[in-house]
């Protein structure tokens, strides 16, 4: 004799899945350490680039003002 299942009841119900779903906060964001480290590397590179450009323009200003004065 075959068992007839109600169409609304799932045959494969994992209780462990329900327990893990209850413990997960929906606002939780996954943090990947590699993404964070790459972001730090990119930020450091951008800061170095900005500092080099700043020093270059300061020296250019000093040289041009010295040329105009002397």
N, CA, C, O and CB atoms as a CASP TS submission, in Angstrom:
PFRMAT TS
TARGET T0000
AUTHOR 0000-0000-0000
METHOD Language model
MODEL 1
PARENT N/A
ATOM      1  N   UNK     1       0.829  -1.164   0.000  1.00  0.00           N
ATOM      2  CA  UNK     1       0.000   0.000   0.000  1.00  0.00           C
ATOM      3  C   UNK     1       0.887   1.245   0.000  1.00  0.00           C
ATOM      4  O   UNK     1       1.790   1.376   0.827  1.00  0.00           O
ATOM      5  CB  UNK     1      -0.950  -0.012   1.203  1.00  0.00           C
ATOM      6  N   UNK     2       0.623   2.145  -0.924  1.00  0.00           N
ATOM      7  CA  UNK     2       1.409   3.369  -1.036  1.00  0.00           C
ATOM      8  C   UNK     2       0.871   4.434  -0.107  1.00  0.00           C
ATOM      9  O   UNK     2      -0.331   4.532   0.142  1.00  0.00           O
ATOM     10  CB  UNK     2       1.413   3.880  -2.474  1.00  0.00           C
ATOM     11  N   UNK     3       1.810   5.239   0.405  1.00  0.00           N
ATOM     12  CA  UNK     3       1.407   6.361   1.253  1.00  0.00           C
ATOM     13  C   UNK     3       1.124   7.552   0.365  1.00  0.00           C
ATOM     14  O   UNK     3       1.888   7.858  -0.551  1.00  0.00           O
ATOM     15  CB  UNK     3       2.500   6.702   2.311  1.00  0.00           C
ATOM     16  N   UNK     4       0.045   8.206   0.639  1.00  0.00           N
ATOM     17  CA  UNK     4      -0.289   9.403  -0.113  1.00  0.00           C
ATOM     18  C   UNK     4       0.043  10.610   0.764  1.00  0.00           C
ATOM     19  O   UNK     4      -0.392  10.715   1.911  1.00  0.00           O
ATOM     20  CB  UNK     4      -1.799   9.405  -0.548  1.00  0.00           C
ATOM     21  N   UNK     5       0.820  11.504   0.185  1.00  0.00           N
ATOM     22  CA  UNK     5       1.238  12.696   0.910  1.00  0.00           C
ATOM     23  C   UNK     5       0.357  13.868   0.536  1.00  0.00           C
ATOM     24  O   UNK     5      -0.140  13.992  -0.583  1.00  0.00           O
ATOM     25  CB  UNK     5       2.707  13.021   0.627  1.00  0.00           C
ATOM     26  N   UNK     6       0.193  14.701   1.511  1.00  0.00           N
ATOM     27  CA  UNK     6      -0.543  15.938   1.270  1.00  0.00           C
ATOM     28  C   UNK     6       0.329  16.828   0.393  1.00  0.00           C
ATOM     29  O   UNK     6       1.533  16.912   0.634  1.00  0.00           O
ATOM     30  CB  UNK     6      -0.925  16.657   2.616  1.00  0.00           C
ATOM     31  N   UNK     7      -0.229  17.496  -0.617  1.00  0.00           N
ATOM     32  CA  UNK     7       0.614  18.266  -1.548  1.00  0.00           C
ATOM     33  C   UNK     7       1.325  19.459  -0.886  1.00  0.00           C
ATOM     34  O   UNK     7       2.337  19.915  -1.417  1.00  0.00           O
ATOM     35  CB  UNK     7      -0.237  18.770  -2.701  1.00  0.00           C
ATOM     36  N   UNK     8       0.850  19.970   0.223  1.00  0.00           N
ATOM     37  CA  UNK     8       1.468  21.120   0.867  1.00  0.00           C
ATOM     38  C   UNK     8       2.603  20.735   1.813  1.00  0.00           C
ATOM     39  O   UNK     8       3.349  21.607   2.260  1.00  0.00           O
ATOM     40  CB  UNK     8       0.427  21.897   1.621  1.00  0.00           C
ATOM     41  N   UNK     9       2.743  19.476   2.120  1.00  0.00           N
ATOM     42  CA  UNK     9       3.765  19.030   3.063  1.00  0.00           C
ATOM     43  C   UNK     9       4.983  18.557   2.291  1.00  0.00           C
ATOM     44  O   UNK     9       4.877  17.732   1.384  1.00  0.00           O
ATOM     45  CB  UNK     9       3.226  17.902   3.981  1.00  0.00           C
ATOM     46  N   UNK    10       6.105  19.075   2.648  1.00  0.00           N
ATOM     47  CA  UNK    10       7.346  18.688   1.990  1.00  0.00           C
ATOM     48  C   UNK    10       7.792  17.333   2.514  1.00  0.00           C
ATOM     49  O   UNK    10       7.714  17.067   3.713  1.00  0.00           O
ATOM     50  CB  UNK    10       8.448  19.751   2.214  1.00  0.00           C
ATOM     51  N   UNK    11       8.253  16.488   1.621  1.00  0.00           N
ATOM     52  CA  UNK    11       8.698  15.165   2.035  1.00  0.00           C
ATOM     53  C   UNK    11      10.057  15.237   2.719  1.00  0.00           C
ATOM     54  O   UNK    11      10.318  14.496   3.668  1.00  0.00           O
ATOM     55  CB  UNK    11       8.760  14.224   0.834  1.00  0.00           C
ATOM     56  N   UNK    12      10.910  16.113   2.248  1.00  0.00           N
ATOM     57  CA  UNK    12      12.247  16.237   2.813  1.00  0.00           C
ATOM     58  C   UNK    12      12.312  17.529   3.622  1.00  0.00           C
ATOM     59  O   UNK    12      12.474  18.619   3.074  1.00  0.00           O
ATOM     60  CB  UNK    12      13.338  16.219   1.695  1.00  0.00           C
ATOM     61  N   UNK    13      12.186  17.383   4.900  1.00  0.00           N
ATOM     62  CA  UNK    13      12.205  18.550   5.771  1.00  0.00           C
ATOM     63  C   UNK    13      13.384  18.403   6.715  1.00  0.00           C
ATOM     64  O   UNK    13      13.434  17.483   7.532  1.00  0.00           O
ATOM     65  CB  UNK    13      10.862  18.704   6.559  1.00  0.00           C
ATOM     66  N   UNK    14      14.316  19.306   6.594  1.00  0.00           N
ATOM     67  CA  UNK    14      15.497  19.273   7.437  1.00  0.00           C
ATOM     68  C   UNK    14      15.307  20.248   8.591  1.00  0.00           C
ATOM     69  O   UNK    14      15.156  21.452   8.386  1.00  0.00           O
ATOM     70  CB  UNK    14      16.772  19.615   6.624  1.00  0.00           C
ATOM     71  N   UNK    15      15.315  19.719   9.786  1.00  0.00           N
ATOM     72  CA  UNK    15      15.131  20.574  10.950  1.00  0.00           C
ATOM     73  C   UNK    15      16.381  21.396  11.231  1.00  0.00           C
ATOM     74  O   UNK    15      16.294  22.489  11.790  1.00  0.00           O
ATOM     75  CB  UNK    15      14.768  19.739  12.170  1.00  0.00           C
ATOM     76  N   UNK    16      17.528  20.882  10.852  1.00  0.00           N
ATOM     77  CA  UNK    16      18.757  21.644  11.074  1.00  0.00           C
ATOM     78  C   UNK    16      18.772  22.913  10.221  1.00  0.00           C
ATOM     79  O   UNK    16      19.309  23.938  10.643  1.00  0.00           O
ATOM     80  CB  UNK    16      19.990  20.777  10.758  1.00  0.00           C
ATOM     81  N   UNK    17      18.179  22.849   9.017  1.00  0.00           N
ATOM     82  CA  UNK    17      18.101  24.044   8.175  1.00  0.00           C
ATOM     83  C   UNK    17      17.246  25.115   8.837  1.00  0.00           C
ATOM     84  O   UNK    17      17.579  26.299   8.791  1.00  0.00           O
ATOM     85  CB  UNK    17      17.532  23.694   6.791  1.00  0.00           C
ATOM     86  N   UNK    18      16.152  24.702   9.450  1.00  0.00           N
ATOM     87  CA  UNK    18      15.285  25.671  10.117  1.00  0.00           C
ATOM     88  C   UNK    18      15.997  26.304  11.312  1.00  0.00           C
ATOM     89  O   UNK    18      15.828  27.493  11.582  1.00  0.00           O
ATOM     90  CB  UNK    18      13.979  24.999  10.572  1.00  0.00           C
ATOM     91  N   UNK    19      16.790  25.508  12.024  1.00  0.00           N
ATOM     92  CA  UNK    19      17.499  26.042  13.183  1.00  0.00           C
ATOM     93  C   UNK    19      18.569  27.040  12.757  1.00  0.00           C
ATOM     94  O   UNK    19      18.764  28.055  13.425  1.00  0.00           O
ATOM     95  CB  UNK    19      18.128  24.908  13.992  1.00  0.00           C
ATOM     96  N   UNK    20      19.261  26.768  11.662  1.00  0.00           N
ATOM     97  CA  UNK    20      20.292  27.703  11.213  1.00  0.00           C
ATOM     98  C   UNK    20      19.675  28.971  10.650  1.00  0.00           C
ATOM     99  O   UNK    20      20.252  30.050  10.782  1.00  0.00           O
ATOM    100  CB  UNK    20      21.187  27.048  10.165  1.00  0.00           C
ATOM    101  N   UNK    21      18.525  28.859  10.031  1.00  0.00           N
ATOM    102  CA  UNK    21      17.864  30.048   9.498  1.00  0.00           C
ATOM    103  C   UNK    21      17.406  30.969  10.620  1.00  0.00           C
ATOM    104  O   UNK    21      17.376  32.187  10.447  1.00  0.00           O
ATOM    105  CB  UNK    21      16.673  29.651   8.625  1.00  0.00           C
ATOM    106  N   UNK    22      17.055  30.414  11.745  1.00  0.00           N
ATOM    107  CA  UNK    22      16.609  31.238  12.869  1.00  0.00           C
ATOM    108  C   UNK    22      17.773  32.022  13.460  1.00  0.00           C
ATOM    109  O   UNK    22      17.575  33.133  13.954  1.00  0.00           O
ATOM    110  CB  UNK    22      15.957  30.368  13.950  1.00  0.00           C
ATOM    111  N   UNK    23      18.986  31.465  13.419  1.00  0.00           N
ATOM    112  CA  UNK    23      20.139  32.111  14.032  1.00  0.00           C
ATOM    113  C   UNK    23      20.788  33.150  13.134  1.00  0.00           C
ATOM    114  O   UNK    23      21.628  33.919  13.601  1.00  0.00           O
ATOM    115  CB  UNK    23      21.151  31.081  14.411  1.00  0.00           C
ATOM    116  N   UNK    24      20.426  33.196  11.869  1.00  0.00           N
ATOM    117  CA  UNK    24      21.056  34.130  10.936  1.00  0.00           C
ATOM    118  C   UNK    24      20.271  35.436  10.930  1.00  0.00           C
ATOM    119  O   UNK    24      19.057  35.453  10.729  1.00  0.00           O
ATOM    120  CB  UNK    24      21.131  33.526   9.505  1.00  0.00           C
ATOM    121  N   UNK    25      20.993  36.520  11.153  1.00  0.00           N
ATOM    122  CA  UNK    25      20.404  37.851  11.102  1.00  0.00           C
ATOM    123  C   UNK    25      20.271  38.256   9.629  1.00  0.00           C
ATOM    124  O   UNK    25      21.241  38.116   8.883  1.00  0.00           O
ATOM    125  CB  UNK    25      21.272  38.890  11.905  1.00  0.00           C
ATOM    126  N   UNK    26      19.127  38.744   9.187  1.00  0.00           N
ATOM    127  CA  UNK    26      18.974  39.097   7.774  1.00  0.00           C
ATOM    128  C   UNK    26      19.841  40.292   7.364  1.00  0.00           C
ATOM    129  O   UNK    26      20.118  40.464   6.177  1.00  0.00           O
ATOM    130  CB  UNK    26      17.519  39.402   7.478  1.00  0.00           C
ATOM    131  N   UNK    27      20.276  41.122   8.322  1.00  0.00           N
ATOM    132  CA  UNK    27      21.117  42.270   8.008  1.00  0.00           C
ATOM    133  C   UNK    27      22.599  41.911   8.003  1.00  0.00           C
ATOM    134  O   UNK    27      23.441  42.774   7.753  1.00  0.00           O
ATOM    135  CB  UNK    27      20.862  43.386   8.999  1.00  0.00           C
ATOM    136  N   UNK    28      22.926  40.660   8.274  1.00  0.00           N
ATOM    137  CA  UNK    28      24.309  40.215   8.344  1.00  0.00           C
ATOM    138  C   UNK    28      24.927  40.236   6.954  1.00  0.00           C
ATOM    139  O   UNK    28      24.355  39.713   5.998  1.00  0.00           O
ATOM    140  CB  UNK    28      24.401  38.805   8.958  1.00  0.00           C
ATOM    141  N   UNK    29      26.110  40.852   6.855  1.00  0.00           N
ATOM    142  CA  UNK    29      26.819  40.887   5.582  1.00  0.00           C
ATOM    143  C   UNK    29      28.079  40.030   5.702  1.00  0.00           C
ATOM    144  O   UNK    29      28.788  40.085   6.706  1.00  0.00           O
ATOM    145  CB  UNK    29      27.175  42.354   5.174  1.00  0.00           C
ATOM    146  N   UNK    30      28.338  39.259   4.687  1.00  0.00           N
ATOM    147  CA  UNK    30      29.516  38.400   4.678  1.00  0.00           C
ATOM    148  C   UNK    30      30.751  39.264   4.459  1.00  0.00           C
ATOM    149  O   UNK    30      30.771  40.119   3.573  1.00  0.00           O
ATOM    150  CB  UNK    30      29.403  37.301   3.580  1.00  0.00           C
ATOM    151  N   UNK    31      31.771  39.039   5.261  1.00  0.00           N
ATOM    152  CA  UNK    31      33.011  39.798   5.158  1.00  0.00           C
ATOM    153  C   UNK    31      34.099  38.853   4.672  1.00  0.00           C
ATOM    154  O   UNK    31      34.370  37.821   5.286  1.00  0.00           O
ATOM    155  CB  UNK    31      33.399  40.456   6.527  1.00  0.00           C
ATOM    156  N   UNK    32      34.709  39.221   3.571  1.00  0.00           N
ATOM    157  CA  UNK    32      35.791  38.412   3.028  1.00  0.00           C
ATOM    158  C   UNK    32      37.099  39.144   3.286  1.00  0.00           C
ATOM    159  O   UNK    32      37.252  40.298   2.885  1.00  0.00           O
ATOM    160  CB  UNK    32      35.588  38.133   1.501  1.00  0.00           C
ATOM    161  N   UNK    33      38.032  38.496   3.942  1.00  0.00           N
ATOM    162  CA  UNK    33      39.286  39.133   4.341  1.00  0.00           C
ATOM    163  C   UNK    33      40.115  39.521   3.128  1.00  0.00           C
ATOM    164  O   UNK    33      40.834  40.519   3.178  1.00  0.00           O
ATOM    165  CB  UNK    33      40.091  38.206   5.246  1.00  0.00           C
ATOM    166  N   UNK    34      40.036  38.760   2.037  1.00  0.00           N
ATOM    167  CA  UNK    34      40.801  39.091   0.836  1.00  0.00           C
ATOM    168  C   UNK    34      40.323  40.389   0.205  1.00  0.00           C
ATOM    169  O   UNK    34      41.133  41.176  -0.286  1.00  0.00           O
ATOM    170  CB  UNK    34      40.706  37.962  -0.176  1.00  0.00           C
ATOM    171  N   UNK    35      39.025  40.617   0.213  1.00  0.00           N
ATOM    172  CA  UNK    35      38.482  41.861  -0.325  1.00  0.00           C
ATOM    173  C   UNK    35      38.957  43.037   0.514  1.00  0.00           C
ATOM    174  O   UNK    35      39.333  44.079  -0.023  1.00  0.00           O
ATOM    175  CB  UNK    35      36.939  41.815  -0.368  1.00  0.00           C
ATOM    176  N   UNK    36      38.940  42.870   1.834  1.00  0.00           N
ATOM    177  CA  UNK    36      39.386  43.945   2.711  1.00  0.00           C
ATOM    178  C   UNK    36      40.874  44.233   2.529  1.00  0.00           C
ATOM    179  O   UNK    36      41.274  45.396   2.499  1.00  0.00           O
ATOM    180  CB  UNK    36      39.096  43.593   4.166  1.00  0.00           C
ATOM    181  N   UNK    37      41.689  43.207   2.408  1.00  0.00           N
ATOM    182  CA  UNK    37      43.123  43.408   2.214  1.00  0.00           C
ATOM    183  C   UNK    37      43.412  44.072   0.873  1.00  0.00           C
ATOM    184  O   UNK    37      44.281  44.940   0.787  1.00  0.00           O
ATOM    185  CB  UNK    37      43.863  42.074   2.308  1.00  0.00           C
ATOM    186  N   UNK    38      42.697  43.677  -0.168  1.00  0.00           N
ATOM    187  CA  UNK    38      42.884  44.314  -1.470  1.00  0.00           C
ATOM    188  C   UNK    38      42.468  45.774  -1.425  1.00  0.00           C
ATOM    189  O   UNK    38      43.105  46.621  -2.052  1.00  0.00           O
ATOM    190  CB  UNK    38      42.091  43.574  -2.547  1.00  0.00           C
ATOM    191  N   UNK    39      41.416  46.074  -0.698  1.00  0.00           N
ATOM    192  CA  UNK    39      40.968  47.460  -0.567  1.00  0.00           C
ATOM    193  C   UNK    39      42.027  48.294   0.145  1.00  0.00           C
ATOM    194  O   UNK    39      42.264  49.443  -0.229  1.00  0.00           O
ATOM    195  CB  UNK    39      39.630  47.529   0.196  1.00  0.00           C
ATOM    196  N   UNK    40      42.660  47.730   1.162  1.00  0.00           N
ATOM    197  CA  UNK    40      43.723  48.442   1.879  1.00  0.00           C
ATOM    198  C   UNK    40      44.906  48.700   0.950  1.00  0.00           C
ATOM    199  O   UNK    40      45.479  49.790   0.964  1.00  0.00           O
ATOM    200  CB  UNK    40      44.179  47.638   3.120  1.00  0.00           C
ATOM    201  N   UNK    41      45.274  47.708   0.146  1.00  0.00           N
ATOM    202  CA  UNK    41      46.381  47.877  -0.801  1.00  0.00           C
ATOM    203  C   UNK    41      46.072  48.975  -1.807  1.00  0.00           C
ATOM    204  O   UNK    41      46.928  49.810  -2.099  1.00  0.00           O
ATOM    205  CB  UNK    41      46.670  46.560  -1.533  1.00  0.00           C
ATOM    206  N   UNK    42      44.865  48.978  -2.334  1.00  0.00           N
ATOM    207  CA  UNK    42      44.472  49.984  -3.323  1.00  0.00           C
ATOM    208  C   UNK    42      44.462  51.367  -2.677  1.00  0.00           C
ATOM    209  O   UNK    42      44.910  52.336  -3.291  1.00  0.00           O
ATOM    210  CB  UNK    42      43.079  49.654  -3.923  1.00  0.00           C
ATOM    211  N   UNK    43      43.958  51.471  -1.450  1.00  0.00           N
ATOM    212  CA  UNK    43      43.943  52.755  -0.757  1.00  0.00           C
ATOM    213  C   UNK    43      45.351  53.264  -0.492  1.00  0.00           C
ATOM    214  O   UNK    43      45.610  54.460  -0.626  1.00  0.00           O
ATOM    215  CB  UNK    43      43.180  52.639   0.551  1.00  0.00           C
ATOM    216  N   UNK    44      46.261  52.379  -0.120  1.00  0.00           N
ATOM    217  CA  UNK    44      47.650  52.776   0.104  1.00  0.00           C
ATOM    218  C   UNK    44      48.282  53.271  -1.189  1.00  0.00           C
ATOM    219  O   UNK    44      49.011  54.263  -1.184  1.00  0.00           O
ATOM    220  CB  UNK    44      48.461  51.603   0.676  1.00  0.00           C
ATOM    221  N   UNK    45      48.010  52.597  -2.283  1.00  0.00           N
ATOM    222  CA  UNK    45      48.546  53.009  -3.577  1.00  0.00           C
ATOM    223  C   UNK    45      48.010  54.379  -3.976  1.00  0.00           C
ATOM    224  O   UNK    45      48.758  55.219  -4.475  1.00  0.00           O
ATOM    225  CB  UNK    45      48.203  51.974  -4.654  1.00  0.00           C
ATOM    226  N   UNK    46      46.710  54.607  -3.756  1.00  0.00           N
ATOM    227  CA  UNK    46      46.115  55.902  -4.083  1.00  0.00           C
ATOM    228  C   UNK    46      46.717  57.013  -3.225  1.00  0.00           C
ATOM    229  O   UNK    46      46.973  58.111  -3.718  1.00  0.00           O
ATOM    230  CB  UNK    46      44.591  55.853  -3.893  1.00  0.00           C
ATOM    231  N   UNK    47      46.944  56.727  -1.942  1.00  0.00           N
ATOM    232  CA  UNK    47      47.531  57.735  -1.060  1.00  0.00           C
ATOM    233  C   UNK    47      48.956  58.071  -1.487  1.00  0.00           C
ATOM    234  O   UNK    47      49.344  59.240  -1.470  1.00  0.00           O
ATOM    235  CB  UNK    47      47.518  57.247   0.394  1.00  0.00           C
ATOM    236  N   UNK    48      49.736  57.072  -1.867  1.00  0.00           N
ATOM    237  CA  UNK    48      51.095  57.327  -2.344  1.00  0.00           C
ATOM    238  C   UNK    48      51.072  58.177  -3.607  1.00  0.00           C
ATOM    239  O   UNK    48      51.879  59.093  -3.763  1.00  0.00           O
ATOM    240  CB  UNK    48      51.831  56.005  -2.608  1.00  0.00           C
ATOM    241  N   UNK    49      50.148  57.870  -4.499  1.00  0.00           N
ATOM    242  CA  UNK    49      50.027  58.611  -5.750  1.00  0.00           C
ATOM    243  C   UNK    49      49.658  60.075  -5.474  1.00  0.00           C
ATOM    244  O   UNK    49      50.204  60.984  -6.099  1.00  0.00           O
ATOM    245  CB  UNK    49      48.971  57.953  -6.665  1.00  0.00           C
ATOM    246  N   UNK    50      48.737  60.293  -4.542  1.00  0.00           N
ATOM    247  CA  UNK    50      48.347  61.654  -4.183  1.00  0.00           C
ATOM    248  C   UNK    50      49.517  62.405  -3.558  1.00  0.00           C
ATOM    249  O   UNK    50      49.734  63.578  -3.860  1.00  0.00           O
ATOM    250  CB  UNK    50      47.154  61.634  -3.218  1.00  0.00           C
ATOM    251  N   UNK    51      50.270  61.738  -2.692  1.00  0.00           N
ATOM    252  CA  UNK    51      51.413  62.383  -2.039  1.00  0.00           C
ATOM    253  C   UNK    51      52.487  62.751  -3.047  1.00  0.00           C
ATOM    254  O   UNK    51      53.074  63.829  -2.950  1.00  0.00           O
ATOM    255  CB  UNK    51      52.000  61.469  -0.964  1.00  0.00           C
ATOM    256  N   UNK    52      52.755  61.890  -4.004  1.00  0.00           N
ATOM    257  CA  UNK    52      53.759  62.181  -5.034  1.00  0.00           C
ATOM    258  C   UNK    52      53.307  63.362  -5.882  1.00  0.00           C
ATOM    259  O   UNK    52      54.106  64.246  -6.191  1.00  0.00           O
ATOM    260  CB  UNK    52      54.008  60.940  -5.928  1.00  0.00           C
ATOM    261  N   UNK    53      52.027  63.382  -6.262  1.00  0.00           N
ATOM    262  CA  UNK    53      51.508  64.497  -7.055  1.00  0.00           C
ATOM    263  C   UNK    53      51.580  65.797  -6.249  1.00  0.00           C
ATOM    264  O   UNK    53      51.936  66.840  -6.797  1.00  0.00           O
ATOM    265  CB  UNK    53      50.049  64.216  -7.500  1.00  0.00           C
ATOM    266  N   UNK    54      51.251  65.746  -4.971  1.00  0.00           N
ATOM    267  CA  UNK    54      51.310  66.935  -4.120  1.00  0.00           C
ATOM    268  C   UNK    54      52.738  67.463  -4.022  1.00  0.00           C
ATOM    269  O   UNK    54      52.961  68.667  -4.151  1.00  0.00           O
ATOM    270  CB  UNK    54      50.765  66.619  -2.719  1.00  0.00           C
ATOM    271  N   UNK    55      53.697  66.585  -3.797  1.00  0.00           N
ATOM    272  CA  UNK    55      55.101  67.001  -3.698  1.00  0.00           C
ATOM    273  C   UNK    55      55.584  67.566  -5.031  1.00  0.00           C
ATOM    274  O   UNK    55      56.309  68.561  -5.052  1.00  0.00           O
ATOM    275  CB  UNK    55      55.993  65.815  -3.266  1.00  0.00           C
ATOM    276  N   UNK    56      55.195  66.948  -6.133  1.00  0.00           N
ATOM    277  CA  UNK    56      55.585  67.431  -7.453  1.00  0.00           C
ATOM    278  C   UNK    56      55.072  68.843  -7.689  1.00  0.00           C
ATOM    279  O   UNK    56      55.822  69.699  -8.158  1.00  0.00           O
ATOM    280  CB  UNK    56      55.066  66.494  -8.540  1.00  0.00           C
ATOM    281  N   UNK    57      53.805  69.101  -7.374  1.00  0.00           N
ATOM    282  CA  UNK    57      53.250  70.432  -7.610  1.00  0.00           C
ATOM    283  C   UNK    57      53.827  71.471  -6.652  1.00  0.00           C
ATOM    284  O   UNK    57      53.963  72.636  -7.024  1.00  0.00           O
ATOM    285  CB  UNK    57      51.736  70.395  -7.479  1.00  0.00           C
ATOM    286  N   UNK    58      54.166  71.080  -5.443  1.00  0.00           N
ATOM    287  CA  UNK    58      54.835  71.996  -4.517  1.00  0.00           C
ATOM    288  C   UNK    58      56.202  72.388  -5.070  1.00  0.00           C
ATOM    289  O   UNK    58      56.551  73.569  -5.081  1.00  0.00           O
ATOM    290  CB  UNK    58      54.983  71.352  -3.116  1.00  0.00           C
ATOM    291  N   UNK    59      56.972  71.412  -5.524  1.00  0.00           N
ATOM    292  CA  UNK    59      58.287  71.701  -6.098  1.00  0.00           C
ATOM    293  C   UNK    59      58.168  72.536  -7.375  1.00  0.00           C
ATOM    294  O   UNK    59      58.972  73.439  -7.607  1.00  0.00           O
ATOM    295  CB  UNK    59      59.033  70.395  -6.393  1.00  0.00           C
ATOM    296  N   UNK    60      57.174  72.235  -8.190  1.00  0.00           N
ATOM    297  CA  UNK    60      56.950  73.009  -9.405  1.00  0.00           C
ATOM    298  C   UNK    60      56.621  74.461  -9.060  1.00  0.00           C
ATOM    299  O   UNK    60      57.109  75.383  -9.713  1.00  0.00           O
ATOM    300  CB  UNK    60      55.817  72.387 -10.239  1.00  0.00           C
ATOM    301  N   UNK    61      55.798  74.661  -8.038  1.00  0.00           N
ATOM    302  CA  UNK    61      55.478  76.021  -7.599  1.00  0.00           C
ATOM    303  C   UNK    61      56.683  76.753  -7.059  1.00  0.00           C
ATOM    304  O   UNK    61      56.881  77.931  -7.353  1.00  0.00           O
ATOM    305  CB  UNK    61      54.404  75.990  -6.550  1.00  0.00           C
ATOM    306  N   UNK    62      57.494  76.063  -6.267  1.00  0.00           N
ATOM    307  CA  UNK    62      58.709  76.692  -5.735  1.00  0.00           C
ATOM    308  C   UNK    62      59.688  77.051  -6.834  1.00  0.00           C
ATOM    309  O   UNK    62      60.271  78.135  -6.823  1.00  0.00           O
ATOM    310  CB  UNK    62      59.384  75.773  -4.733  1.00  0.00           C
ATOM    311  N   UNK    63      59.871  76.152  -7.778  1.00  0.00           N
ATOM    312  CA  UNK    63      60.798  76.415  -8.878  1.00  0.00           C
ATOM    313  C   UNK    63      60.312  77.573  -9.744  1.00  0.00           C
ATOM    314  O   UNK    63      61.099  78.437 -10.131  1.00  0.00           O
ATOM    315  CB  UNK    63      60.977  75.159  -9.734  1.00  0.00           C
ATOM    316  N   UNK    64      59.021  77.589 -10.045  1.00  0.00           N
ATOM    317  CA  UNK    64      58.496  78.684 -10.881  1.00  0.00           C
ATOM    318  C   UNK    64      58.533  80.019 -10.146  1.00  0.00           C
ATOM    319  O   UNK    64      58.816  81.043 -10.767  1.00  0.00           O
ATOM    320  CB  UNK    64      57.059  78.377 -11.320  1.00  0.00           C
ATOM    321  N   UNK    65      58.258  80.041  -8.854  1.00  0.00           N
ATOM    322  CA  UNK    65      58.340  81.305  -8.092  1.00  0.00           C
ATOM    323  C   UNK    65      59.797  81.754  -7.969  1.00  0.00           C
ATOM    324  O   UNK    65      60.077  82.950  -8.037  1.00  0.00           O
ATOM    325  CB  UNK    65      57.707  81.139  -6.673  1.00  0.00           C
ATOM    326  N   UNK    66      60.723  80.817  -7.789  1.00  0.00           N
ATOM    327  CA  UNK    66      62.145  81.177  -7.717  1.00  0.00           C
ATOM    328  C   UNK    66      62.611  81.723  -9.066  1.00  0.00           C
ATOM    329  O   UNK    66      63.413  82.656  -9.104  1.00  0.00           O
ATOM    330  CB  UNK    66      63.007  79.950  -7.300  1.00  0.00           C
ATOM    331  N   UNK    67      62.133  81.168 -10.155  1.00  0.00           N
ATOM    332  CA  UNK    67      62.517  81.645 -11.480  1.00  0.00           C
ATOM    333  C   UNK    67      62.003  83.062 -11.723  1.00  0.00           C
ATOM    334  O   UNK    67      62.707  83.892 -12.299  1.00  0.00           O
ATOM    335  CB  UNK    67      61.986  80.698 -12.562  1.00  0.00           C
ATOM    336  N   UNK    68      60.770  83.337 -11.280  1.00  0.00           N
ATOM    337  CA  UNK    68      60.199  84.675 -11.460  1.00  0.00           C
ATOM    338  C   UNK    68      60.907  85.695 -10.565  1.00  0.00           C
ATOM    339  O   UNK    68      61.104  86.837 -10.981  1.00  0.00           O
ATOM    340  CB  UNK    68      58.688  84.659 -11.153  1.00  0.00           C
ATOM    341  N   UNK    69      61.284  85.315  -9.377  1.00  0.00           N
ATOM    342  CA  UNK    69      61.934  86.258  -8.447  1.00  0.00           C
ATOM    343  C   UNK    69      63.365  86.552  -8.906  1.00  0.00           C
ATOM    344  O   UNK    69      63.772  87.714  -8.907  1.00  0.00           O
ATOM    345  CB  UNK    69      61.940  85.685  -6.996  1.00  0.00           C
ATOM    346  N   UNK    70      64.127  85.551  -9.288  1.00  0.00           N
ATOM    347  CA  UNK    70      65.526  85.772  -9.660  1.00  0.00           C
ATOM    348  C   UNK    70      65.605  85.869 -11.133  1.00  0.00           C
ATOM    349  O   UNK    70      66.692  86.056 -11.682  1.00  0.00           O
ATOM    350  CB  UNK    70      66.445  84.660  -9.143  1.00  0.00           C
TER
END
